[in-house]
Structure formats: C-alpha cells, structure tokens
Amino acid sequence: MIAPSDFLRHLYDLAVQRALPLHNTAAHLPSPPKGRTLVLGAGKAGGAMAQAVEALWPLDAPLSGLVVTRYGHTPPRPEGLPERIEVVEAAHPVPDAAGLRAAERILELTQGLTADDLVLCLISGGGSSLLTLPGDGIGLQLKQDINRQLLASGANISEMNCLRKHLSRIKGGRLAAACSPARVVTLTISDVPGDDPSIIASGPTVPDATTCADALAILKRYAITVPDSVLQALRSGMGETPKPGSPVFEGHSVHMIATPQQSLDAAAAAARAQGLNAYILSDEIEGESREVGKVHAALARAAAKGLGPFVKPCVILSGGETTVTIKPSTAGTPKGRGGRAGEFCMGLAQALQGQPGVWALAADTDGIDGMEDNAGARVSPDTLARALALGHKLDEYLQRNDAYGYFEPLSDLVVTGPTHTNVNDFRAILVL
C-alpha cells in the first residue's frame, strides 16, 4: 500500500469525485417544457452544476439563467461548451454586495414566468451567504454582522439557517413563491447532516417548518445582538416563511443529486479494495470540532490496541458538520486561523498522544476549511513530537483556534483548491 498519508488523500479525492455535478446530474434532469427553461441557483458547487446542465441540456431547447458561486469557485469552461447560464461570484461565509446584487437579479428574472415555463434551481452548500437578500429594514451591513456573530457562536447549521431564513426575502421557500406559476425543479447537493433540503442553502425553493419564534429562541440562546427593529419584526411574525402544504409549492420537486453518505461509501469501497476493513460511523456527526476529534481518537486508539468493535487494519470514516466556538482573542495573542476540519485534527492529535499506527485526514469537500486556503489537515503518530521540536505547544494553538498556524509549519495542511462540489466534512482515520 502507498504511504498512509497519501492513501488517506486518495480516499478524500475519491469522495470528492463521487460528488461532482457532472457525474450525478443526468438522471435527475426533467424534459424541456412547452415554454422556456430558466436556471437559477446558488452555492459553492453552483458553477459546476451550471456547466453540467449546459452539457446535458438539448442544444435546440431554450436555456438561460443566473447562478452565483463563491469567489474562485467557477470551474474552467470545457472547450466547445456553449455558455447559456451566467455564473457570477460573491463572498462566503460573510455575504457582500456582489451576493446582494446577484440575489436581486435572480428575483427579477422570475418576473413574467408562466405555467408553461420551467425553473431549474441548482442549490448547494454556501448558498445562504451567496444568495443574500435581507428582509425589510435590514441592510447588508447588519446582515454581515449577524453572520459573523453566528459563525463565532457555535450554533449548528440548522440553527444558523433558521435565523437566516427569517431575515431574508429569498430564502425559506420565498424564491419558489416568486417563481409561481412556473413549475420548479430543484437539484441539490447536500452539505448538511440528514440531507434536509430545507436547510441546504437555507432552502430557497422548499417549504420551511421553522418559525419566527424559533429564530427568536436562537438569538437568545447564542446571545446574538440585533437591533430592536429586528426583534419586533420577528415577534410580529412579519418574517414568517411559506410552510409545508402551501399552494406555492404545488407541482414542485426536489432531487438530491449528491450526498455525504454517497461519498463516504465511495471511500469505504476503495479501502476495502485494498484489503482494509472500512467502518462508516455516520454522515451526520455534529458537535464541537475538537470534542468530536477526541471521540474519534478514543475509537482509533481502541482499534490500535485490538479492542473495541473495529478490527485493524481498518479505516474509520465519518462526515457531517461540526462547529467551532471562537474564543475572544486577548491582547498580545495572535488571532487564530483555521476551520472545523483543522480544529478536529487538533483535538484528535491531542487525544491520540502519538498513538503508534494511527494516521488521519480531515478536510472539507469544497476545498476550503473556514476562510483559509486549505481544505483541512493531516495527523500522524509523530505530529505532536514534530510540533514540539519547533516549540509549538498544541494546547496554546487550541486555545486560540489556530489550526492553520499549528499544521502549516509541519507541512501537514491539506491544500486542494476549490473542488467545485460540497458534501461537507470528510474524515478518515487509518489504523494499521
């Protein structure tokens, strides 16, 4: 077998490949309608999803539209592929003016649709930030501030997106309502635990079962500061979203074209082909990243010692979306850099304590961990020793959430660049 770290990277690459839009779109495309086909979308996979539709849609059938993706996440255009869907870029995870303009234009494109028309919506993770259209009385600056607070709070993705839906004019089913009377078909790539389409990108085209009261509870739970005007809008129910059973969703359909479980299954199959036992813990793991890392470390250490349910040689796989609660920086302390995959690796390394025979990789399948240029990081039996030789104490880096600063000097960052898909966290632990 190849070197352990290279093998884990191979599994990650296979997981990403399984989730690429071009491999998964054809089976879910509807037939061209009597009228026109309008493509709308948002997410980190948006550019690749648009190209997949352009490649697969009949050349003699009308096709146009607008999709917004993250800066730098538009894939190179294949030679000879005609451009029929406009792709624009905006900021993630904190929205910017480009995302606001894109959302405004997307709503404008829904005007004049008829019952003969088809709206094909391409939705993937990251759409909550990229498709930003604040509700009445909420400016972009306030929306940015709320997003920053949410990202640092430790709230999980369903909680964050519940609040986002109720402060928006396009999320939580409102885009679908704007498309009436046209038929809406949503193709989505899941980046959330449980593959709930109402959470992915804050569900712009599907019913929302959460309420303004839920949003208020989240504000209180995580001490998110907002003006009184926002509180009053939520208390009055002015920000309520279209609910299940609403006639605006009649005749609409949703197709999940790629999921975290499918990618984990692809990695597990590759591991078994190499004679390893492969165990998938879950594709829905949530919780504080470093604590999830410690739990994974306990399972790996048991397997390394011949104990527990997992038989070595093996690969332990998991997915989901963990969280990082950012600690306030103190005077004189450098600000930490990193995301949940790196934080997981720090917690894992701390708990493994150099356990022989255990290697690990954790990375986000979109190629970006947090707001940095890496997808994640690697852990090996000598991680702690190599860091200490450089004078780097893991506890200090954990204290300031500085995974990037810890793993970069070790050359243990996983750097992929944008992958043009997004099925969330990928974690693999190899026990030999």
Beta strands, then each sheet from edge to edge (+ up, - down):
strand 1: 37-42
strand 2: 64-70
strand 3: 86-90
strand 4: 118-123
strand 5: 183-189
strand 6: 253-258
strand 7: 277-280
strand 8: 314-320
strand 9: 358-364
strand 10: 376-379
strand 11: 413-414
strand 12: 425-431
sheet 1: 3+ 2+ 1+ 4+ 5+ 6+
sheet 2: 7+ 8+ 12- 9+ 10- 11+
end
